[in-house]
Amino acid sequence: SDLATPGTINEGDSTVLSGSFTDPGVLDTYTVVISWGDGSPNTTLPLGANVLAFTAPAHTYNNNINSNTIYPINVTVTDKDGGTTSASISVTVDYVAPTVTLSGSQTDPNNPVANDAEGSIFTLTIGPVVDPGIGETVEQYTINWGDGTQTINVSDLPANRMVTHEYLDGHVPQGTTTPTYTIAVDILDTNGYHANSGTLPVVVYNLPPAASFSGSTQVNEGTTASVSFFSQTDPSPTDISSGFHYAYDFTYNPNQPSIKTFTLGAVGGIASYGSGVTSSSATVPASTMLVPGLHTVLGRIIDKDGGFTDYTFQINVVNAAPIVTIPSNASIGAGGVYTNSGNFVDSSADGPWTAAVDYGDGSGVQPLTVDSVDQSFN
């Protein structure tokens, strides 16, 4: 007899066996018995007189072995008079590992990739296990989060199949779609350990630090002031332990908020973690405090991943009176004319200046000639 069809199939798939044989007795009826080789019950096919071919119903191989397996299929044909003939063919059943579908939460709903902000809780949903094998029981899941591993017994998996994890540190800006980690779930079942049964790309993004920013509330024009950051915090404990850097713009104009020229903690006016200074306080140069009124200082706090937050603080710059230097006492005779000169110093370029003198003789206040360049009078 001749047999056809079986070759290689996957675990859980079916094969259809067909065959033919010859017999000179045209009135014989036949019984075909098929042994599938996998321990399942034999299939018996009755054939009528002079029917010399058969096609068996599809047979499914549920290979419960953690390897590819070759099964011998034996066919015996018996005619009504007890005459028999046999033939064999084999089928290779390739083992199919179990798989599981994973899905994750999205802290940023605008990002199509599963994502989480550093310091936030990520929720992973482990879908039902798909396994074409029969009788294979899942015992344990191992979750490789990308920054650590967690093993969960099946009995400990919640009914909603959700598992949470806190990512302590993110390194990319929010909105990044390139995954920073690939979560992989391994399955341990009665057939052994199966790595990467399910995977899920995830983006863990950085969040900026926060702080309070304050300083001198009022100073005289032409003098220095101070500003300081305090109460610094960050959603990532790793960022906190790494320390923050700072940058300062002492000439910031709040009416032009897009223009930021950092002069301390920057390169070419551009601030970064690498260029930032480690000091959380700074001295505002006197050269920037020459005009009375509210003076705005911009401060930036930067974490190790480049996340930053800008703050402004306004210092009230008040006008300071010039300091005058006059000659020492002099004596002249009655009717004489007193002539002399003096100097003054002003901490700011507040010119033009005017000056006046009261000679004390009842002539009243008299104007003086002022040289604004030399800051002198006579």
VEXLUMKOL-51749 format. One line per field, with one value per residue (C-alpha): x, y, z negated; chain. Coordinates in steps of 0.5 Angstrom, whole numbers, padded with zeros to 4 digits, always signed. Layout:
% VEXLUMKOL-51749
u [X, ...]
v [Y, ...]
w [Z, ...]
cadena [A, ...]
END
This chain:
% VEXLUMKOL-51749
u [+0000, +0002, +0001, +0002, +0001, +0005, +0011, +0013, +0007, +0007, +0005, -0003, -0004, -0007, -0005, -0009, -0007, -0009, -0007, -0008, -0007, -0008, -0012, -0014, -0021, -0026, -0031, -0027, -0029, -0023, -0022, -0016, -0013, -0009, -0004, -0002, +0004, +0002, -0001, -0008, -0014, -0013, -0017, -0021, -0024, -0029, -0028, -0033, -0032, -0027, -0025, -0018, -0016, -0018, -0017, -0017, -0020, -0015, -0011, -0009, -0002, -0002, +0006, +0007, +0014, +0019, +0023, +0021, +0019, +0018, +0012, +0011, +0004, +0003, -0003, -0006, -0011, -0015, -0020, -0026, -0022, -0017, -0011, -0007, -0002, +0002, +0005, +0009, +0010, +0013, +0010, +0015, +0012, +0015, +0015, +0011, +0013, +0008, +0007, +0003, +0001, +0003, +0000, +0002, +0000, +0001, +0003, +0003, -0003, -0001, +0005, +0003, +0008, +0007, +0011, +0012, +0015, +0020, +0018, +0011, +0008, +0008, +0002, +0004, -0002, +0000, -0005, -0007, -0002, -0003, +0000, -0002, +0000, -0005, -0004, +0002, +0001, +0004, +0007, +0011, +0012, +0019, +0018, +0025, +0023, +0029, +0032, +0031, +0027, +0021, +0019, +0011, +0008, +0002, -0002, +0000, -0002, -0008, -0015, -0014, -0007, -0004, +0003, +0006, +0013, +0016, +0022, +0026, +0030, +0028, +0034, +0030, +0025, +0018, +0015, +0020, +0018, +0024, +0024, +0028, +0027, +0024, +0020, +0020, +0016, +0019, +0014, +0016, +0011, +0011, +0015, +0020, +0023, +0021, +0025, +0022, +0015, +0012, +0015, +0013, +0017, +0017, +0019, +0021, +0022, +0025, +0021, +0024, +0027, +0023, +0025, +0024, +0028, +0029, +0034, +0036, +0029, +0032, +0039, +0042, +0044, +0051, +0051, +0051, +0045, +0045, +0040, +0039, +0035, +0033, +0028, +0030, +0027, +0026, +0021, +0027, +0031, +0037, +0037, +0037, +0043, +0047, +0046, +0043, +0047, +0045, +0045, +0044, +0042, +0043, +0040, +0034, +0028, +0021, +0018, +0022, +0022, +0024, +0031, +0035, +0043, +0046, +0052, +0054, +0054, +0053, +0057, +0056, +0050, +0047, +0046, +0046, +0048, +0055, +0056, +0052, +0055, +0054, +0053, +0045, +0047, +0050, +0052, +0049, +0054, +0054, +0055, +0048, +0044, +0045, +0038, +0033, +0027, +0025, +0031, +0029, +0034, +0033, +0035, +0035, +0036, +0038, +0038, +0043, +0039, +0038, +0031, +0031, +0026, +0027, +0025, +0025, +0026, +0025, +0030, +0028, +0034, +0033, +0037, +0043, +0045, +0052, +0057, +0060, +0068, +0069, +0075, +0077, +0075, +0078, +0079, +0079, +0078, +0072, +0070, +0074, +0072, +0072, +0073, +0074, +0072, +0070, +0068, +0063, +0062, +0055, +0055, +0050, +0051, +0045, +0047, +0046, +0048, +0046, +0050, +0048, +0052, +0049, +0055, +0052, +0052, +0045, +0046, +0042, +0043, +0047, +0048, +0055, +0058, +0058, +0063, +0059, +0065, +0070, +0064, +0067, +0064, +0066]
v [+0000, +0007, +0013, +0020, +0027, +0027, +0031, +0037, +0040, +0045, +0042, +0043, +0043, +0037, +0032, +0029, +0022, +0018, +0012, +0006, -0001, -0007, -0013, -0018, -0020, -0015, -0017, -0016, -0011, -0008, -0005, +0000, +0001, +0007, +0008, +0015, +0014, +0019, +0015, +0017, +0012, +0008, +0011, +0005, +0006, +0001, +0001, -0003, -0008, -0006, +0001, +0001, +0008, +0012, +0019, +0019, +0025, +0030, +0028, +0033, +0033, +0036, +0035, +0035, +0035, +0041, +0039, +0037, +0030, +0025, +0020, +0014, +0013, +0005, +0003, -0004, -0006, -0012, -0016, -0019, -0026, -0024, -0022, -0016, -0011, -0006, +0001, +0006, +0014, +0019, +0026, +0031, +0035, +0042, +0044, +0051, +0055, +0058, +0066, +0071, +0078, +0084, +0091, +0097, +0104, +0110, +0116, +0121, +0119, +0123, +0118, +0111, +0107, +0104, +0110, +0112, +0118, +0117, +0116, +0114, +0107, +0103, +0098, +0092, +0087, +0080, +0077, +0070, +0065, +0062, +0055, +0049, +0044, +0040, +0039, +0044, +0048, +0055, +0055, +0062, +0068, +0072, +0079, +0083, +0090, +0093, +0096, +0089, +0083, +0080, +0073, +0072, +0065, +0064, +0063, +0071, +0074, +0078, +0076, +0082, +0080, +0087, +0088, +0094, +0097, +0104, +0106, +0110, +0114, +0116, +0119, +0122, +0127, +0127, +0125, +0120, +0114, +0110, +0105, +0106, +0099, +0092, +0089, +0081, +0076, +0069, +0063, +0057, +0051, +0044, +0043, +0048, +0055, +0059, +0066, +0072, +0069, +0076, +0083, +0090, +0096, +0102, +0109, +0112, +0119, +0124, +0129, +0136, +0138, +0143, +0148, +0155, +0161, +0167, +0173, +0180, +0184, +0191, +0194, +0200, +0202, +0200, +0194, +0187, +0182, +0175, +0170, +0162, +0156, +0152, +0146, +0143, +0136, +0131, +0125, +0121, +0119, +0118, +0125, +0128, +0123, +0125, +0133, +0139, +0144, +0151, +0157, +0164, +0170, +0177, +0181, +0177, +0182, +0179, +0183, +0178, +0172, +0168, +0171, +0168, +0169, +0165, +0168, +0164, +0156, +0157, +0156, +0161, +0163, +0156, +0153, +0145, +0140, +0140, +0147, +0149, +0150, +0146, +0152, +0154, +0161, +0166, +0174, +0178, +0183, +0190, +0192, +0189, +0193, +0200, +0202, +0204, +0199, +0192, +0188, +0181, +0175, +0168, +0162, +0155, +0148, +0142, +0135, +0130, +0128, +0135, +0136, +0143, +0149, +0156, +0161, +0169, +0173, +0181, +0185, +0192, +0197, +0204, +0210, +0212, +0219, +0221, +0222, +0229, +0231, +0238, +0242, +0243, +0250, +0256, +0263, +0270, +0277, +0281, +0283, +0277, +0272, +0265, +0260, +0252, +0246, +0239, +0232, +0227, +0219, +0216, +0209, +0209, +0213, +0217, +0224, +0229, +0232, +0238, +0242, +0248, +0251, +0255, +0260, +0261, +0269, +0270, +0270, +0264, +0257, +0258, +0253, +0250, +0248, +0241, +0237, +0230, +0227, +0228, +0228, +0235, +0241, +0249]
w [+0000, +0001, -0004, -0003, -0006, -0013, -0013, -0018, -0022, -0028, -0035, -0035, -0028, -0024, -0018, -0013, -0012, -0005, -0002, +0003, +0004, +0009, +0008, +0014, +0010, +0013, +0008, +0002, -0004, -0008, -0015, -0015, -0022, -0023, -0029, -0030, -0034, -0039, -0044, -0042, -0040, -0033, -0027, -0024, -0017, -0014, -0006, -0001, +0004, +0009, +0005, +0005, +0003, -0003, -0006, -0014, -0018, -0020, -0026, -0031, -0034, -0041, -0042, -0050, -0049, -0049, -0043, -0036, -0035, -0030, -0030, -0026, -0023, -0022, -0017, -0017, -0012, -0013, -0008, -0010, -0009, -0014, -0009, -0012, -0009, -0013, -0011, -0015, -0014, -0019, -0021, -0025, -0030, -0031, -0038, -0039, -0045, -0049, -0048, -0051, -0049, -0053, -0054, -0058, -0061, -0058, -0063, -0056, -0052, -0046, -0046, -0041, -0045, -0052, -0057, -0064, -0067, -0072, -0079, -0077, -0077, -0070, -0070, -0065, -0063, -0062, -0057, -0057, -0055, -0048, -0048, -0042, -0047, -0051, -0058, -0059, -0066, -0067, -0074, -0074, -0070, -0070, -0068, -0066, -0066, -0063, -0070, -0074, -0074, -0078, -0079, -0080, -0081, -0078, -0084, -0086, -0079, -0080, -0077, -0072, -0070, -0072, -0075, -0077, -0077, -0079, -0074, -0078, -0073, -0065, -0061, -0055, -0054, -0054, -0047, -0045, -0041, -0041, -0047, -0052, -0055, -0052, -0057, -0056, -0060, -0061, -0062, -0066, -0065, -0066, -0059, -0062, -0061, -0056, -0055, -0051, -0051, -0050, -0049, -0050, -0048, -0053, -0054, -0061, -0060, -0064, -0068, -0070, -0077, -0081, -0086, -0090, -0087, -0091, -0093, -0095, -0095, -0095, -0093, -0092, -0084, -0083, -0088, -0088, -0090, -0091, -0088, -0091, -0089, -0095, -0097, -0090, -0088, -0083, -0081, -0080, -0087, -0082, -0079, -0086, -0089, -0082, -0084, -0080, -0076, -0075, -0070, -0071, -0066, -0070, -0064, -0063, -0060, -0062, -0056, -0051, -0055, -0049, -0049, -0055, -0055, -0061, -0063, -0069, -0068, -0060, -0054, -0049, -0053, -0052, -0059, -0060, -0065, -0063, -0063, -0069, -0076, -0082, -0086, -0088, -0089, -0085, -0086, -0081, -0078, -0080, -0073, -0071, -0077, -0075, -0073, -0079, -0078, -0078, -0076, -0073, -0074, -0071, -0074, -0071, -0075, -0071, -0072, -0070, -0064, -0061, -0064, -0067, -0070, -0069, -0075, -0075, -0081, -0081, -0085, -0087, -0085, -0088, -0087, -0091, -0092, -0090, -0095, -0094, -0096, -0098, -0099, -0106, -0110, -0107, -0109, -0105, -0107, -0107, -0100, -0097, -0092, -0094, -0088, -0089, -0086, -0088, -0086, -0087, -0086, -0083, -0083, -0077, -0071, -0073, -0069, -0067, -0074, -0077, -0083, -0087, -0093, -0099, -0101, -0108, -0107, -0106, -0098, -0097, -0093, -0087, -0081, -0080, -0073, -0073, -0069, -0068, -0065, -0070, -0075, -0078, -0079, -0081]
cadena [A, A, A, A, A, A, A, A, A, A, A, A, A, A, A, A, A, A, A, A, A, A, A, A, A, A, A, A, A, A, A, A, A, A, A, A, A, A, A, A, A, A, A, A, A, A, A, A, A, A, A, A, A, A, A, A, A, A, A, A, A, A, A, A, A, A, A, A, A, A, A, A, A, A, A, A, A, A, A, A, A, A, A, A, A, A, A, A, A, A, A, A, A, A, A, A, A, A, A, A, A, A, A, A, A, A, A, A, A, A, A, A, A, A, A, A, A, A, A, A, A, A, A, A, A, A, A, A, A, A, A, A, A, A, A, A, A, A, A, A, A, A, A, A, A, A, A, A, A, A, A, A, A, A, A, A, A, A, A, A, A, A, A, A, A, A, A, A, A, A, A, A, A, A, A, A, A, A, A, A, A, A, A, A, A, A, A, A, A, A, A, A, A, A, A, A, A, A, A, A, A, A, A, A, A, A, A, A, A, A, A, A, A, A, A, A, A, A, A, A, A, A, A, A, A, A, A, A, A, A, A, A, A, A, A, A, A, A, A, A, A, A, A, A, A, A, A, A, A, A, A, A, A, A, A, A, A, A, A, A, A, A, A, A, A, A, A, A, A, A, A, A, A, A, A, A, A, A, A, A, A, A, A, A, A, A, A, A, A, A, A, A, A, A, A, A, A, A, A, A, A, A, A, A, A, A, A, A, A, A, A, A, A, A, A, A, A, A, A, A, A, A, A, A, A, A, A, A, A, A, A, A, A, A, A, A, A, A, A, A, A, A, A, A, A, A, A, A, A, A, A, A, A, A, A, A, A, A, A, A, A, A, A, A, A, A, A, A, A, A, A, A, A, A, A, A, A, A]
END
